[in-house]
Amino acid sequence: MQGLSFEYKSAFLLFLLFFLCLKFCKPKLKALYFPNAAKLYKSAKEKSYLFTLLKILTAFFLIIALASPIKKDEYQISNQKGHEIALILDASGSMREYNKFDIVKQIVLDFIKKRKNDKIGLTIFADFAYVAVPLTYDKKSLINLLQRVEVGIAGVQRTALYEALFLSTRLFKHSKAKNKVAILLTDGVDNTNSIPLDVAIKSAKKYHIKVYTIGIGVPGGDFNPKVLQKIAKETGGKYYNATNTKELQEIYKEIDKLEKSKFKEQKYVKKEYYFIYPLSLGLFFLLLLLIGYRR
């Protein structure tokens, strides 16, 4: 991230115009002379100083706003090897047991940090599925959001596994990457019937997505291994079973060694605009100035 900069630096030339006008564009008023003029002159002079200060403050903040202060985040994607990866995480109520979701989250966060040249997306599912983050190079935003995801964010009663897989495949609809990967992690079985399994698999095959499935816990007890094996086999991926933290870490390490695909060199710039703050101050001082003139 760079420091604060200004999008329209030429706006600062208005300061020169303002001070020239302040000095040479004074109104010519008719003079009246009467007794005690010295006291009135002193009062008028003090008021004039106040008005001048308000004018300067108004112009200062309005010109700053016009120059548009911004902060930039630049992402340089070189001609290196990378993936387009959809992370699909089960956040149903059962993932709260034995602190499973927090353990999974830490391992996935570590996985994301290692994939520097990849576009990564995130889908969360429980009672329903939703795409939390589309495919992006912005790892910082992805990590910040994942750190805030907790069990219950999509309900706690059901497991919309097939719906999550189907939604994640749609992330690759316009993808031109050679290697498209989805990593599906769950400790349960689909019980929403919102999307048929065959439809989800067909969509993954349509976009040539290799799905790696990870079952957490006891096969046949916590999840259906046949379903996860079917998804992996038909899409060219691989099925895994993890019963403890170490096994899960090893699974993500193995997936991390996937063959890379090339991306063209691209530069992404994320901008944050801060003009609203000087604009608000400028309008505030302008209002004070108008009130002073009316009195």
C-alpha positions as CSV (number, residue, x, y, z in Angstrom):
1,M,0.0,0.0,0.0
2,Q,1.2,3.5,-0.9
3,G,0.7,6.6,1.2
4,L,-1.9,9.3,0.7
5,S,-1.7,10.9,-2.8
6,F,-3.9,13.1,-4.9
7,E,-5.6,12.1,-8.1
8,Y,-5.9,15.6,-9.6
9,K,-2.8,17.5,-8.5
10,S,-3.5,20.4,-11.0
11,A,-6.4,21.4,-8.6
12,F,-3.7,23.0,-6.3
13,L,-3.2,25.8,-8.9
14,L,-6.5,27.1,-7.6
15,F,-4.7,28.2,-4.4
16,L,-2.7,30.7,-6.5
17,L,-5.9,32.0,-8.1
18,F,-7.6,32.2,-4.7
19,F,-4.8,34.2,-3.0
20,L,-4.5,36.6,-6.0
21,C,-8.2,37.2,-5.9
22,L,-8.1,37.7,-2.1
23,K,-5.5,40.4,-2.5
24,F,-6.6,42.2,-5.6
25,C,-10.3,41.5,-6.0
26,K,-11.5,43.6,-3.0
27,P,-14.9,45.3,-3.3
28,K,-14.9,49.1,-3.5
29,L,-17.4,50.5,-1.0
30,K,-18.5,54.1,-0.4
31,A,-17.0,55.6,2.8
32,L,-19.0,57.4,5.5
33,Y,-17.4,59.5,8.1
34,F,-18.9,60.2,11.5
35,P,-17.8,60.5,15.1
36,N,-16.3,57.4,17.0
37,A,-15.2,56.1,13.6
38,A,-12.0,54.6,15.2
39,K,-14.0,52.1,17.4
40,L,-16.1,51.1,14.4
41,Y,-13.0,50.7,12.2
42,K,-11.4,48.4,14.9
43,S,-14.5,46.3,15.1
44,A,-14.8,46.0,11.3
45,K,-11.2,45.1,11.0
46,E,-11.5,42.3,13.5
47,K,-14.6,41.0,11.6
48,S,-12.6,41.3,8.4
49,Y,-9.8,39.1,9.8
50,L,-12.4,36.5,10.8
51,F,-14.0,36.5,7.4
52,T,-10.6,36.2,5.7
53,L,-9.7,33.2,7.9
54,L,-13.0,31.6,7.1
55,K,-12.5,32.2,3.4
56,I,-9.0,30.7,3.5
57,L,-10.2,27.6,5.4
58,T,-13.1,27.1,3.0
59,A,-10.9,27.4,0.0
60,F,-8.2,25.2,1.5
61,F,-10.5,22.2,2.3
62,L,-12.6,22.5,-0.9
63,I,-9.5,22.6,-3.1
64,I,-8.1,19.6,-1.2
65,A,-11.4,17.8,-1.8
66,L,-11.2,18.7,-5.5
67,A,-7.7,17.3,-5.7
68,S,-9.2,14.0,-4.5
69,P,-7.0,12.5,-1.8
70,I,-6.7,8.7,-2.3
71,K,-4.8,5.6,-1.1
72,K,-3.8,2.9,-3.6
73,D,-3.2,-0.8,-3.3
74,E,-1.3,-2.1,-6.3
75,Y,-1.1,-5.8,-7.3
76,Q,1.4,-6.8,-9.9
77,I,0.8,-10.2,-11.4
78,S,3.8,-11.3,-13.4
79,N,4.1,-14.0,-16.0
80,Q,4.4,-16.7,-13.4
81,K,2.6,-19.9,-12.7
82,G,-0.6,-20.0,-10.7
83,H,-4.1,-21.4,-10.3
84,E,-7.7,-20.3,-10.1
85,I,-8.9,-21.9,-6.9
86,A,-12.3,-22.0,-5.3
87,L,-12.3,-22.8,-1.6
88,I,-15.6,-24.4,-0.4
89,L,-15.9,-24.6,3.4
90,D,-18.6,-26.2,5.5
91,A,-19.7,-23.8,8.2
92,S,-22.7,-25.9,9.5
93,G,-23.4,-26.5,13.2
94,S,-21.4,-29.7,13.3
95,M,-18.2,-27.9,12.5
96,R,-18.4,-26.2,15.9
97,E,-17.7,-29.5,17.6
98,Y,-14.1,-30.0,18.8
99,N,-13.3,-26.6,17.4
100,K,-13.2,-28.0,13.9
101,F,-14.0,-24.9,12.0
102,D,-11.4,-22.7,13.7
103,I,-8.8,-25.4,13.0
104,V,-9.8,-25.6,9.4
105,K,-9.8,-21.8,9.1
106,Q,-6.2,-21.5,10.3
107,I,-5.0,-24.2,7.9
108,V,-6.8,-22.6,5.0
109,L,-5.5,-19.2,5.9
110,D,-2.0,-20.6,5.8
111,F,-2.7,-22.2,2.4
112,I,-4.0,-18.8,1.0
113,K,-0.8,-17.0,2.1
114,K,1.3,-19.5,0.3
115,R,-0.6,-19.1,-3.0
116,K,0.9,-15.7,-4.0
117,N,0.2,-15.9,-7.7
118,D,-3.2,-17.5,-7.7
119,K,-6.7,-16.1,-8.0
120,I,-8.7,-17.5,-5.1
121,G,-12.4,-17.4,-4.3
122,L,-14.4,-18.5,-1.2
123,T,-17.8,-20.2,-0.8
124,I,-19.4,-20.8,2.6
125,F,-22.2,-23.3,3.1
126,A,-24.6,-24.6,5.8
127,D,-28.4,-24.2,5.6
128,F,-27.6,-22.4,2.3
129,A,-24.5,-21.7,0.2
130,Y,-23.2,-18.3,-0.8
131,V,-20.1,-17.0,-2.6
132,A,-18.3,-14.9,0.1
133,V,-15.4,-13.8,-2.2
134,P,-15.3,-14.2,-6.0
135,L,-12.0,-15.2,-7.6
136,T,-9.5,-12.5,-6.8
137,Y,-5.8,-11.7,-6.5
138,D,-6.6,-9.5,-3.4
139,K,-5.4,-11.9,-0.7
140,K,-5.6,-9.3,2.0
141,S,-9.3,-8.8,1.6
142,L,-9.9,-12.5,1.3
143,I,-7.9,-13.2,4.5
144,N,-9.7,-10.4,6.4
145,L,-13.1,-11.8,5.5
146,L,-12.3,-15.4,6.2
147,Q,-11.0,-14.4,9.7
148,R,-14.4,-13.0,10.4
149,V,-16.4,-16.1,9.2
150,E,-17.9,-18.1,12.0
151,V,-20.1,-21.2,12.3
152,G,-23.7,-20.1,12.0
153,I,-23.1,-17.4,9.4
154,A,-25.2,-19.4,7.0
155,G,-27.3,-21.3,9.5
156,V,-26.6,-24.4,11.7
157,Q,-29.2,-27.0,10.9
158,R,-28.5,-28.2,7.4
159,T,-25.7,-28.8,4.9
160,A,-26.1,-27.5,1.4
161,L,-23.1,-29.3,0.0
162,Y,-24.2,-29.8,-3.6
163,E,-25.5,-26.2,-3.8
164,A,-22.1,-25.0,-2.6
165,L,-20.3,-27.0,-5.3
166,F,-22.7,-25.8,-8.0
167,L,-22.3,-22.1,-7.0
168,S,-18.6,-22.4,-6.9
169,T,-18.4,-23.8,-10.4
170,R,-20.1,-20.6,-11.7
171,L,-17.1,-18.6,-10.5
172,F,-15.2,-20.1,-13.4
173,K,-17.9,-19.2,-16.0
174,H,-15.7,-16.7,-17.8
175,S,-12.3,-18.2,-16.8
176,K,-9.6,-18.8,-19.4
177,A,-7.2,-20.5,-17.0
178,K,-5.9,-23.9,-17.9
179,N,-6.0,-25.2,-14.4
180,K,-9.2,-24.6,-12.4
181,V,-9.4,-26.2,-9.0
182,A,-12.1,-26.4,-6.3
183,I,-11.3,-27.7,-2.8
184,L,-14.4,-28.9,-1.0
185,L,-14.3,-29.5,2.7
186,T,-17.1,-30.9,4.8
187,D,-17.9,-33.1,7.8
188,G,-21.5,-33.8,6.8
189,V,-23.9,-35.0,4.1
190,D,-26.2,-32.9,1.9
191,N,-29.7,-32.7,3.4
192,T,-31.2,-29.6,1.7
193,N,-32.0,-31.2,-1.8
194,S,-31.6,-27.7,-3.3
195,I,-29.4,-28.9,-6.1
196,P,-29.0,-32.5,-7.4
197,L,-25.5,-34.0,-7.1
198,D,-25.4,-34.9,-10.8
199,V,-26.2,-31.3,-11.7
200,A,-23.3,-30.0,-9.5
201,I,-20.9,-32.5,-11.0
202,K,-22.0,-31.8,-14.5
203,S,-21.4,-28.0,-14.0
204,A,-17.9,-28.7,-12.7
205,K,-17.1,-30.9,-15.7
206,K,-18.5,-28.3,-18.1
207,Y,-16.0,-25.7,-16.9
208,H,-13.2,-28.3,-16.5
209,I,-12.8,-27.9,-12.8
210,K,-10.8,-30.4,-10.9
211,V,-12.5,-30.9,-7.5
212,Y,-10.5,-32.1,-4.5
213,T,-12.8,-33.3,-1.7
214,I,-11.9,-33.5,2.0
215,G,-14.0,-35.4,4.5
216,I,-13.5,-34.4,8.1
217,G,-14.1,-37.1,10.7
218,V,-15.2,-40.7,10.4
219,P,-16.2,-41.9,6.9
220,G,-19.8,-43.2,6.9
221,G,-20.5,-41.7,10.3
222,D,-19.8,-38.0,9.9
223,F,-19.9,-37.8,6.1
224,N,-20.6,-40.0,3.0
225,P,-17.2,-41.0,1.5
226,K,-18.9,-42.4,-1.6
227,V,-20.3,-39.0,-2.5
228,L,-17.0,-37.2,-2.1
229,Q,-15.2,-40.0,-4.0
230,K,-17.8,-39.7,-6.8
231,I,-17.3,-35.9,-7.1
232,A,-13.5,-36.2,-7.1
233,K,-13.3,-39.1,-9.5
234,E,-15.7,-37.6,-12.1
235,T,-13.9,-34.2,-12.1
236,G,-10.4,-35.6,-12.2
237,G,-9.6,-34.5,-8.6
238,K,-8.8,-36.6,-5.5
239,Y,-10.6,-37.6,-2.3
240,Y,-9.1,-37.2,1.1
241,N,-10.1,-38.1,4.6
242,A,-8.7,-36.1,7.6
243,T,-9.3,-37.3,11.2
244,N,-6.9,-34.9,12.9
245,T,-5.2,-31.5,12.4
246,K,-1.9,-33.0,11.2
247,E,-3.6,-35.0,8.4
248,L,-5.5,-32.0,7.3
249,Q,-2.3,-29.9,7.1
250,E,-0.7,-32.6,5.0
251,I,-3.7,-32.7,2.6
252,Y,-3.4,-29.0,1.9
253,K,0.3,-29.3,1.5
254,E,-0.2,-32.0,-1.1
255,I,-2.8,-29.9,-3.0
256,D,-0.3,-27.0,-2.8
257,K,2.0,-29.0,-5.1
258,L,-0.5,-29.0,-8.0
259,E,0.8,-28.2,-11.6
260,K,0.8,-24.5,-12.3
261,S,-0.8,-22.6,-15.2
262,K,0.5,-19.3,-16.6
263,F,-1.1,-15.9,-16.3
264,K,-0.2,-12.9,-18.4
265,E,1.3,-9.9,-16.7
266,Q,-1.3,-7.7,-15.2
267,K,-1.5,-4.8,-12.8
268,Y,-4.5,-4.2,-10.5
269,V,-5.0,-1.0,-8.6
270,K,-7.4,-0.7,-5.7
271,K,-8.3,2.9,-4.8
272,E,-9.8,4.3,-1.6
273,Y,-11.2,7.8,-1.8
274,Y,-11.0,10.3,1.1
275,F,-12.4,13.5,-0.5
276,I,-15.5,13.4,1.6
277,Y,-13.6,14.5,4.7
278,P,-12.1,17.8,3.4
279,L,-15.3,18.4,1.5
280,S,-17.3,18.2,4.7
281,L,-15.0,20.6,6.4
282,G,-15.0,23.0,3.5
283,L,-18.8,23.1,3.4
284,F,-18.9,23.6,7.2
285,F,-16.6,26.7,7.0
286,L,-18.6,28.0,4.0
287,L,-21.8,27.8,6.0
288,L,-20.1,29.8,8.8
289,L,-19.0,32.4,6.3
290,L,-22.5,32.7,4.9
291,I,-24.0,33.0,8.4
292,G,-21.5,35.8,9.2
293,Y,-22.4,37.8,6.1
294,R,-26.1,37.6,6.9
295,R,-25.5,39.2,10.3
